Amino acid sequence: MTKFVILFFTIFLIFNNIIVSSTPIIKRHGPFLSCEGIYPNKIDNFLVSPDKLANGQQVFVKFTGFRTVPINIGATCEIVIQRDDGLSVLQSNVDLCGNSVGINCPLGPGDSQINMSFPMPLNGPTTATPATTTNQTATTIHKYSMAFSIKNADQSYLSCVLGFVDMA
């Protein structure tokens, strides 16, 4: 039995390395990790959909965690999506209670499972200056990061996560 388990994991690791090294990474969502700092409410799992975010579409977020500090009426989610060169794609404050499905604020201490949505802007960033190049086939590939934090009505930060998202 032990030989079978060792053989299985060896084959799995080899197969995994072949697939990872031979296929390009298309999906970059996550991992979403806690931001630096101390936040009383923890977000353990954070999911964003659709897989590729685009201008004008509705974005859905689902997160789970544990609240040690209540979330009060008037709490907001600060959402920032930024390109790797510093260009801001989205900066938004969304009413947490008003844009969440099936929750009634205030939310006392305990487990959290919150589903919410927010719109992406209709137009892309307009402050960017295009890079000058003589190569007509050159394209710049950018990485996009997303910071998602919850701020209580008294403006104190309750939680924060940061990760990567794909943009169309």
N, C-alpha and C positions, 0 to 999 in steps of 0.2 A: 504494500500500500504506500509506504514511504517513497519507494522508487517511482511509483506512478505519479505522485504529487510533485516530486522534483522534476520528472520528465515533462509533466504538464506545464509547470511554470517556466521551464527552460524553453519549450516550444512557444509558449505564449510570449515570452520576452523577445525571442528571435522574430516571430511574426509581427509583433508590435513595432520593433525597430525597422523592419523592412517597410511596413506601411507608412510609418511616420517619415522615414527618410525619402520615400518615393513619391508621396503626394503632397501638393502644396497645402498650406493651412489656409482654409477659406474662411472659417468662422473664428472670430476673435473675441466674442462676448466672454467677458470674465477673464480670469477669476475675479470676483469682486471681493475685496479684502477690506477690513476695517481701516479707516483713515488713522493717521497718527494723532495721538491725543487720547484723552480719557472721555468716554461717552457712557452715560449710565445705562442706556438701553442698547442691547446687542442685536445686530442683524446677523443671523447665522447662514441664511440662504437667500440669494438675490438673483432673480431671473428677469431678463428683458426679452420682449418679443415685439415685432418680428425679428428674424435673424439679421436682416440688413435694414437699418434705419434710413428713411428718405424724407426729404422735405415734403410737408403737407400731410403726412400720415399720422395716425394715432399710435402712440407707443404704450404698451402695456407692461406693467411692472408687478411682480409678485415677490413678496419677501416674508420671511419668517424670522422669529427671534424671541427675545424675552425682554419685557418691560419691568424695570425696577422703579422707574419714575412715570407717573401717569401722563398720558397725552391728553391735553386739554383742548376744548373748542378754541379754534383760532390757530392751531398748530399748522405749520407749513412744511412742504418739502422743497428744498432748494436743489435744483437740477442744473448741472453745468456739463455741457459736452464741449470738449476742446480738441482741436487738432494738435498734432505733435509740434507744430511750429508756433503754437500759442494763439492761433486764430480761434475765436469763440464761435461755435456753431449754435449753441443754445444756452441761455441763462434765463432760468424761469423760477418763480416761486409759485407753487401750486398749493391750494387749500387741501390739506391731507384729509380732513373729514368730508369735505364736499366732493372730492374726486376718488374716494375709495368706495369699493363695493361692499355692502353688507356690514359696515361698522357704524356704531353710534358713539360719538365722542361725548363726554370724556371716556378714555380707556384707562382703567386702573392697572395696577401691576399684574403681570402674568404673561402667558404665552401670546405671541403675536402671529397672525397670518393675515396679511393685508394685500389686497389686489387693488391697484389703481391705474389710472391712465393719464396721459398728458399729450398735447399735440406738438408735433415738430413744426417749426416755422414753415410758412409756405415757400419762402425763397431762401436760397443758400446764403452764406456769408457774402457781404458785398464790400467789406473793407479790405479784402485781400488784393494784393497786386500780383498779377501773373508773373511767374518767373520768365525771364528772357532766356531763350535758348535758340541755337541755330539748328539743332537736331529736331526735325519735324515729327519724328516718331517717339521722342522722349516723353515719358509720362512720369509724374511724381506720385508715388504711393505714400499715402499718409496713414498714420495710426490715430485713432480717436479714443480719448479717455472720457469716462463719465464719472462724475462725482454726484452722489445722492445723499443728502443729509436731511434729517428731520429736526426742525426747530419748534420748540413749544411756544405758546402764545406770549410768554414772558421773554422771548428771544433767546432762551438758553438752548444750546444744542443737545439733543438727546441721543442721536446716533449718526453715523456717517460711514459710507462705503465708497470705494473707488475701484474702477476696473476699466476694461476695454470694450468697445462696441464697434461693429462694422457699419460703415455708411455707404449708401449707394451713390 
